């Protein structure tokens, strides 16, 4: 399965929100259950904190799905002409 790349809009995203945004969990409650059940790894280690702060450069794995968190590309100013 191909990696899912998620660009950050701020400094971090909480783990439960990341799982929702990436489409791995259909709701926040489902995401929190996945974390509580020990199904989620962050950088290769099981993460049990539902609202762990995930920052750019970190990798989250759920089963065979891997999420790569990246920095958002800066918006370019519009050029008048």
MMTF fields as JSON, N, C-alpha, C and O atoms, coordinates in Angstrom:
{
  "mmtfVersion": "1.0.0",
  "mmtfProducer": "UNKNOWN",
  "numBonds": 323,
  "numAtoms": 324,
  "numGroups": 81,
  "numChains": 1,
  "numModels": 1,
  "chainsPerModel": [1],
  "groupsPerChain": [81],
  "chainIdList": ["A"],
  "bondAtomList": [4, 2, 8, 6, 12, 10, 16, 14, 20, 18, 24, 22, 28, 26, 32, 30, 36, 34, 40, 38, 44, 42, 48, 46, 52, 50, 56, 54, 60, 58, 64, 62, 68, 66, 72, 70, 76, 74, 80, 78, 84, 82, 88, 86, 92, 90, 96, 94, 100, 98, 104, 102, 108, 106, 112, 110, 116, 114, 120, 118, 124, 122, 128, 126, 132, 130, 136, 134, 140, 138, 144, 142, 148, 146, 152, 150, 156, 154, 160, 158, 164, 162, 168, 166, 172, 170, 176, 174, 180, 178, 184, 182, 188, 186, 192, 190, 196, 194, 200, 198, 204, 202, 208, 206, 212, 210, 216, 214, 220, 218, 224, 222, 228, 226, 232, 230, 236, 234, 240, 238, 244, 242, 248, 246, 252, 250, 256, 254, 260, 258, 264, 262, 268, 266, 272, 270, 276, 274, 280, 278, 284, 282, 288, 286, 292, 290, 296, 294, 300, 298, 304, 302, 308, 306, 312, 310, 316, 314, 320, 318],
  "bondOrderList": [1, 1, 1, 1, 1, 1, 1, 1, 1, 1, 1, 1, 1, 1, 1, 1, 1, 1, 1, 1, 1, 1, 1, 1, 1, 1, 1, 1, 1, 1, 1, 1, 1, 1, 1, 1, 1, 1, 1, 1, 1, 1, 1, 1, 1, 1, 1, 1, 1, 1, 1, 1, 1, 1, 1, 1, 1, 1, 1, 1, 1, 1, 1, 1, 1, 1, 1, 1, 1, 1, 1, 1, 1, 1, 1, 1, 1, 1, 1, 1],
  "groupList": [{"groupName": "UNK", "atomNameList": ["N", "CA", "C", "O"], "elementList": ["N", "C", "C", "O"], "formalChargeList": [0, 0, 0, 0], "bondAtomList": [1, 0, 2, 1, 3, 2], "bondOrderList": [1, 1, 2], "singleLetterCode": "X", "chemCompType": "L-PEPTIDE LINKING"}],
  "groupTypeList": [0, 0, 0, 0, 0, 0, 0, 0, 0, 0, 0, 0, 0, 0, 0, 0, 0, 0, 0, 0, 0, 0, 0, 0, 0, 0, 0, 0, 0, 0, 0, 0, 0, 0, 0, 0, 0, 0, 0, 0, 0, 0, 0, 0, 0, 0, 0, 0, 0, 0, 0, 0, 0, 0, 0, 0, 0, 0, 0, 0, 0, 0, 0, 0, 0, 0, 0, 0, 0, 0, 0, 0, 0, 0, 0, 0, 0, 0, 0, 0, 0],
  "groupIdList": [1, 2, 3, 4, 5, 6, 7, 8, 9, 10, 11, 12, 13, 14, 15, 16, 17, 18, 19, 20, 21, 22, 23, 24, 25, 26, 27, 28, 29, 30, 31, 32, 33, 34, 35, 36, 37, 38, 39, 40, 41, 42, 43, 44, 45, 46, 47, 48, 49, 50, 51, 52, 53, 54, 55, 56, 57, 58, 59, 60, 61, 62, 63, 64, 65, 66, 67, 68, 69, 70, 71, 72, 73, 74, 75, 76, 77, 78, 79, 80, 81],
  "secStructList": [7, 7, 7, 3, 3, 3, 3, 3, 1, 1, 1, 7, 3, 3, 2, 2, 2, 2, 2, 2, 2, 6, 6, 1, 1, 1, 1, 2, 2, 2, 2, 2, 2, 2, 2, 2, 6, 6, 7, 3, 3, 3, 6, 6, 3, 3, 7, 7, 7, 6, 6, 7, 3, 3, 7, 6, 6, 7, 3, 3, 3, 3, 6, 6, 3, 3, 3, 3, 3, 3, 3, 7, 7, 7, 7, 7, 7, 7, 7, 7, 7],
  "xCoordList": [0.844, 0.0, 0.896, 1.867, 0.586, 1.43, 1.31, 0.295, 2.366, 2.369, 1.374, 1.103, 0.838, -0.046, 0.772, 1.339, 0.836, 1.601, 0.632, -0.279, 0.839, -0.025, 0.822, 1.687, 0.59, 1.328, 0.685, -0.539, 1.505, 1.01, 0.646, 1.259, -0.355, -0.706, -0.135, 0.001, 0.198, 0.769, 2.012, 2.673, 2.325, 3.505, 3.315, 4.273, 2.053, 1.783, 0.319, -0.498, 0.006, -1.364, -1.485, -0.542, -2.63, -2.778, -2.971, -3.503, -2.537, -2.566, -3.973, -4.16, -4.965, -6.332, -6.818, -7.482, -6.501, -6.885, -6.147, -6.727, -4.895, -4.12, -4.752, -4.858, -5.169, -5.794, -7.083, -7.398, -7.83, -9.048, -8.704, -9.271, -7.776, -7.403, -6.861, -7.132, -6.104, -5.501, -6.509, -6.214, -7.702, -8.719, -8.565, -9.212, -7.714, -7.512, -8.67, -9.119, -9.149, -10.285, -11.434, -11.214, -12.657, -13.814, -14.341, -15.166, -13.869, -14.305, -13.228, -12.3, -13.368, -12.424, -12.5, -11.481, -13.706, -13.87, -13.187, -12.554, -13.318, -12.663, -11.146, -10.444, -10.641, -9.198, -8.695, -7.652, -9.434, -9.022, -9.026, -8.158, -9.987, -10.016, -8.817, -8.231, -8.454, -7.296, -6.03, -5.215, -5.878, -4.702, -4.744, -3.745, -5.896, -6.036, -5.789, -5.299, -6.132, -5.943, -4.508, -4.201, -3.623, -2.226, -1.961, -0.968, -2.846, -2.715, -1.89, -1.636, -1.466, -0.803, 0.643, 0.919, 1.551, 2.957, 3.376, 2.965, 4.196, 4.789, 6.294, 6.88, 6.907, 8.354, 8.788, 9.838, 7.981, 8.344, 7.99, 8.233, 7.421, 7.063, 5.561, 4.972, 4.942, 3.516, 3.234, 3.912, 2.236, 1.857, 0.464, -0.485, 0.339, -0.938, -1.573, -2.662, -0.904, -1.474, -2.304, -1.769, -3.596, -4.513, -4.251, -4.442, -3.812, -3.58, -2.087, -1.698, -1.265, 0.174, 0.379, -0.298, 1.312, 1.599, 2.516, 3.635, 2.033, 2.804, 3.318, 2.551, 4.613, 5.263, 5.837, 5.949, 6.193, 6.773, 7.983, 8.797, 8.1, 9.222, 8.895, 9.639, 7.795, 7.438, 6.621, 5.968, 6.678, 5.935, 4.989, 5.36, 3.759, 2.745, 2.333, 2.08, 2.27, 1.922, 0.735, 0.697, -0.247, -1.396, -1.544, -1.943, -1.226, -1.24, -0.249, 0.924, -0.724, 0.183, 0.071, 0.622, -0.639, -0.77, 0.244, 0.35, 0.995, 1.993, 1.691, 1.46, 1.698, 1.446, 2.761, 3.407, 3.149, 4.343, 3.883, 3.158, 4.3, 3.9, 4.986, 6.158, 4.579, 5.527, 5.201, 4.127, 6.132, 5.845, 5.033, 5.237, 4.128, 3.319, 4.186, 5.051, 3.945, 4.662, 4.147, 2.938, 5.042, 4.571, 3.77, 4.077, 2.748, 1.953, 2.748, 3.357, 2.733, 3.437, 2.544, 1.341, 3.121, 2.296, 1.839, 2.55, 0.636, 0.133, 0.953, 1.334, 1.206, 1.991, 1.051, 0.306, 1.108, 0.304, 1.047, 2.276, 0.288, 1.026, 0.555, 1.123],
  "yCoordList": [-1.174, 0.0, 1.247, 1.302, 2.239, 3.444, 4.265, 4.228, 4.997, 5.876, 7.011, 7.429, 7.496, 8.654, 9.835, 9.781, 10.893, 12.076, 13.162, 13.541, 13.658, 14.691, 15.918, 15.849, 17.045, 18.275, 18.979, 19.08, 19.456, 20.182, 21.609, 22.217, 22.136, 23.549, 24.367, 25.585, 23.728, 24.419, 23.67, 22.998, 23.791, 23.137, 21.64, 20.87, 21.225, 19.804, 19.492, 20.39, 18.208, 17.728, 16.626, 15.861, 16.536, 15.471, 14.141, 14.088, 13.084, 11.764, 11.368, 10.862, 11.59, 11.203, 11.993, 11.428, 13.278, 14.068, 13.618, 13.606, 13.252, 12.776, 11.524, 11.396, 10.608, 9.376, 9.674, 8.996, 10.68, 11.083, 11.73, 11.369, 12.684, 13.405, 12.452, 12.62, 11.463, 10.508, 9.482, 8.729, 9.454, 8.508, 7.116, 6.177, 6.967, 5.66, 5.379, 4.239, 6.417, 6.291, 7.14, 8.238, 6.626, 7.354, 8.406, 9.238, 8.376, 9.375, 9.533, 8.729, 10.579, 10.801, 9.684, 9.263, 9.211, 8.112, 6.842, 6.141, 6.547, 5.371, 5.514, 4.547, 6.72, 6.974, 6.753, 6.133, 7.259, 7.111, 5.651, 5.234, 4.868, 3.436, 2.715, 1.839, 3.083, 2.46, 2.704, 1.801, 3.932, 4.28, 3.52, 2.929, 3.536, 2.87, 1.368, 0.747, 0.789, -0.652, -1.007, -2.182, -0.01, -0.268, -0.585, -1.236, -0.128, -0.432, 0.585, 0.407, 1.666, 2.772, 2.897, 2.886, 3.015, 3.236, 4.603, 5.019, 5.293, 6.56, 6.362, 6.047, 6.547, 6.345, 4.975, 4.854, 3.949, 2.574, 2.104, 0.942, 2.969, 2.59, 2.758, 3.726, 1.824, 1.913, 3.196, 3.498, 3.938, 5.197, 5.039, 4.715, 5.266, 5.115, 6.446, 6.469, 7.556, 8.882, 9.323, 9.562, 9.425, 9.747, 11.111, 11.31, 12.042, 13.398, 13.735, 14.891, 12.725, 12.96, 13.951, 13.875, 14.876, 15.878, 15.258, 14.844, 15.202, 14.653, 15.818, 16.685, 15.833, 16.949, 16.486, 15.289, 17.45, 17.148, 16.244, 16.436, 15.27, 14.342, 13.039, 12.066, 13.003, 11.777, 10.861, 11.312, 9.561, 8.562, 7.845, 7.476, 7.652, 6.951, 5.723, 5.798, 4.601, 3.346, 2.708, 2.609, 2.271, 1.511, 0.332, 0.494, -0.853, -2.027, -1.828, -1.538, -1.986, -1.801, -0.402, -0.143, 0.496, 1.876, 2.752, 2.717, 3.545, 4.435, 5.866, 6.166, 6.745, 8.169, 8.913, 8.769, 9.702, 10.536, 11.971, 12.516, 12.578, 13.948, 14.888, 14.76, 15.825, 16.732, 18.178, 18.469, 19.071, 20.491, 20.958, 20.496, 21.861, 22.409, 23.329, 24.039, 23.303, 24.217, 25.623, 25.821, 26.61, 27.984, 28.447, 28.103, 29.228, 29.764, 30.865, 31.713, 30.837, 31.862, 33.084, 32.949, 34.267, 35.463, 35.545, 35.142, 36.076, 36.24, 37.32, 38.327, 37.072, 38.04, 38.839, 38.282, 40.113, 40.979, 41.209, 41.167, 41.448, 41.583, 42.603, 42.793],
  "zCoordList": [0.0, 0.0, 0.0, 0.755, -0.829, -0.874, 0.405, 1.101, 0.686, 1.858, 1.651, 0.526, 2.766, 2.758, 3.257, 4.348, 2.471, 2.861, 3.312, 2.575, 4.535, 5.104, 5.428, 6.301, 4.739, 5.072, 6.266, 6.35, 7.174, 8.351, 7.989, 7.112, 8.674, 8.522, 9.659, 9.537, 10.756, 11.912, 12.374, 11.582, 13.664, 14.212, 14.41, 14.337, 14.666, 14.929, 14.663, 14.459, 14.67, 14.602, 15.648, 15.849, 16.315, 17.303, 16.586, 15.477, 17.228, 16.617, 16.19, 15.084, 17.045, 16.673, 15.452, 14.583, 15.375, 14.197, 12.946, 11.86, 13.079, 11.938, 11.341, 10.121, 12.197, 11.712, 10.958, 9.98, 11.4, 10.689, 9.351, 8.319, 9.369, 8.151, 7.087, 5.898, 7.517, 6.584, 6.071, 5.143, 6.677, 6.228, 6.811, 6.348, 7.823, 8.459, 9.422, 9.541, 10.107, 11.029, 10.488, 9.976, 10.606, 10.083, 11.049, 10.671, 12.305, 13.288, 14.35, 14.441, 15.147, 16.238, 17.269, 17.817, 17.528, 18.479, 18.012, 18.802, 16.718, 16.157, 16.237, 16.531, 15.977, 16.053, 17.473, 17.676, 18.454, 19.851, 20.279, 21.045, 19.798, 20.11, 19.507, 20.143, 18.285, 17.635, 18.451, 18.64, 18.929, 19.728, 21.054, 21.464, 21.72, 23.021, 22.918, 23.861, 21.769, 21.562, 21.18, 20.976, 21.08, 20.771, 19.308, 18.983, 18.42, 17.001, 16.226, 15.035, 16.909, 16.223, 16.704, 17.903, 15.744, 16.06, 15.537, 14.454, 16.315, 15.891, 15.906, 16.941, 14.76, 14.599, 15.123, 15.753, 14.861, 15.191, 16.586, 16.913, 17.429, 18.796, 19.0, 18.519, 19.708, 19.993, 20.77, 21.752, 20.328, 20.973, 21.568, 20.854, 22.869, 23.566, 23.946, 24.519, 23.633, 23.928, 22.721, 21.638, 22.923, 21.829, 21.211, 20.011, 22.039, 21.538, 21.489, 21.658, 21.257, 21.099, 19.956, 18.931, 20.137, 19.114, 18.064, 18.367, 16.841, 15.726, 14.908, 14.489, 14.685, 13.984, 12.647, 12.382, 11.82, 10.511, 10.666, 11.57, 9.796, 9.823, 10.53, 10.405, 11.27, 11.974, 11.06, 10.119, 11.366, 10.618, 11.562, 12.676, 11.099, 11.871, 11.083, 9.881, 11.762, 11.101, 11.802, 13.029, 10.992, 11.477, 10.542, 9.389, 11.03, 10.154, 9.026, 9.264, 7.785, 6.643, 6.037, 4.968, 6.715, 6.254, 6.969, 8.194, 6.195, 6.787, 6.381, 5.21, 7.382, 7.162, 7.371, 8.41, 6.384, 6.473, 6.674, 5.843, 7.767, 8.078, 7.557, 7.91, 6.718, 6.077, 6.442, 6.969, 6.158, 6.331, 5.132, 4.009, 5.381, 4.289, 3.443, 3.956, 2.164, 1.288, 1.529, 1.655, 1.597, 1.8, 0.592, -0.549, 0.865, -0.231, -0.92, -0.267, -2.217, -2.991, -3.152, -3.377, -3.038, -3.23, -4.677, -5.597, -4.856, -6.207, -6.898, -6.302, -8.17, -8.938, -9.838, -10.644, -9.683, -10.545, -11.85, -11.903, -12.883, -14.11, -15.003, -16.078]
}
